[in-house]
């Protein structure tokens, strides 16, 4: 009974706590999110005009063929390491290392 009372009290205290409020963020003229009050930051709530949004395309940087090949090799090596990992699901006792007190005592 005492444990359930303590749990109910703790739950009530957690539910009664106020929500944490984050500081507002601002945008600069290029549309990047920056801290308010820094040089180049626009006022809170400012949004770029629709023409500015259309002019600004989210184009990824161009990769050279050497950089693209390096990226493919790195990702291939990463996935090869994952594929070479041993099977482990944790269901069998042999999947785990021996812990203290696991050995049966001799009588």
C-alpha positions as CSV (number, residue, x, y, z in Angstrom):
1,X,0.0,0.0,0.0
2,X,2.8,2.4,0.9
3,X,4.6,1.7,-2.4
4,X,1.5,2.5,-4.5
5,X,0.9,5.7,-2.5
6,X,4.5,6.8,-3.1
7,X,4.2,5.9,-6.8
8,X,0.9,7.9,-7.1
9,X,2.5,10.8,-5.3
10,X,5.6,10.8,-7.6
11,X,3.3,10.6,-10.6
12,X,1.2,13.5,-9.4
13,X,4.4,15.6,-8.8
14,X,5.7,14.8,-12.3
15,X,2.4,15.6,-14.0
16,X,2.0,18.9,-12.1
17,X,5.4,20.2,-13.2
18,X,5.4,23.0,-15.8
19,X,6.5,22.3,-19.3
20,X,10.0,23.4,-20.2
21,X,10.0,26.3,-22.7
22,X,12.7,26.7,-25.2
23,X,14.1,30.0,-26.4
24,X,12.8,31.3,-29.7
25,X,14.9,30.9,-32.8
26,X,15.4,33.4,-35.5
27,X,16.3,33.2,-39.2
28,X,18.8,35.2,-41.1
29,X,18.3,36.6,-44.7
30,X,19.6,33.4,-46.3
31,X,17.1,31.3,-44.4
32,X,19.5,29.6,-41.9
33,X,18.3,29.2,-38.3
34,X,20.5,31.3,-36.0
35,X,20.3,32.5,-32.4
36,X,18.3,35.6,-31.9
37,X,20.4,38.7,-31.1
38,X,23.4,37.7,-33.2
39,X,24.5,39.9,-36.1
40,X,22.3,39.2,-39.2
41,X,19.4,37.6,-37.3
42,X,16.0,38.8,-38.3
43,X,13.2,39.5,-35.7
44,X,11.3,36.6,-34.1
45,X,8.6,35.4,-36.4
46,X,10.1,36.8,-39.6
47,X,9.8,34.6,-42.6
48,X,11.3,35.0,-46.0
49,X,9.0,36.1,-48.9
50,X,7.8,33.3,-51.2
51,X,10.0,34.7,-54.0
52,X,13.0,34.3,-51.8
53,X,12.0,30.7,-51.0
54,X,11.6,29.8,-54.6
55,X,15.0,31.3,-55.5
56,X,16.8,29.3,-52.9
57,X,17.0,25.7,-54.0
58,X,18.3,23.0,-51.7
59,X,20.9,21.6,-54.1
60,X,23.5,19.2,-52.7
61,X,27.1,20.0,-53.5
62,X,28.5,18.3,-56.6
63,X,30.7,15.3,-55.9
64,X,33.8,14.6,-58.0
65,X,34.1,11.1,-59.4
66,X,36.9,10.4,-56.9
67,X,34.8,11.6,-54.0
68,X,31.8,9.5,-55.1
69,X,34.0,6.4,-55.4
70,X,35.5,7.0,-52.0
71,X,32.0,7.3,-50.5
72,X,30.9,4.1,-52.1
73,X,34.0,2.3,-50.8
74,X,33.5,3.6,-47.3
75,X,29.8,2.6,-47.2
76,X,30.7,-0.8,-48.7
77,X,33.3,-1.4,-46.0
78,X,30.8,-0.3,-43.3
79,X,28.1,-2.7,-44.5
80,X,30.7,-5.5,-45.0
81,X,31.7,-5.1,-41.3
82,X,28.1,-5.3,-40.3
83,X,27.6,-8.4,-42.4
84,X,30.6,-10.1,-40.9
85,X,29.4,-9.6,-37.3
86,X,28.5,-12.9,-35.5
87,X,24.9,-13.8,-35.0
88,X,23.7,-12.8,-31.6
89,X,20.2,-12.8,-30.4
90,X,20.8,-13.3,-26.7
91,X,18.4,-16.3,-26.3
92,X,21.0,-18.9,-25.5
93,X,23.2,-19.0,-22.5
94,X,26.2,-19.5,-24.7
95,X,25.6,-16.0,-26.2
96,X,26.7,-14.4,-23.0
97,X,30.0,-14.4,-21.2
98,X,30.3,-16.2,-17.9
99,X,29.3,-14.1,-15.0
100,X,30.2,-14.2,-11.4
101,X,28.4,-17.1,-9.7
102,X,27.5,-18.9,-12.9
103,X,29.6,-22.0,-12.2
104,X,27.8,-24.7,-10.3
105,X,29.3,-25.3,-6.8
106,X,30.9,-28.6,-6.0
107,X,29.4,-30.5,-3.1
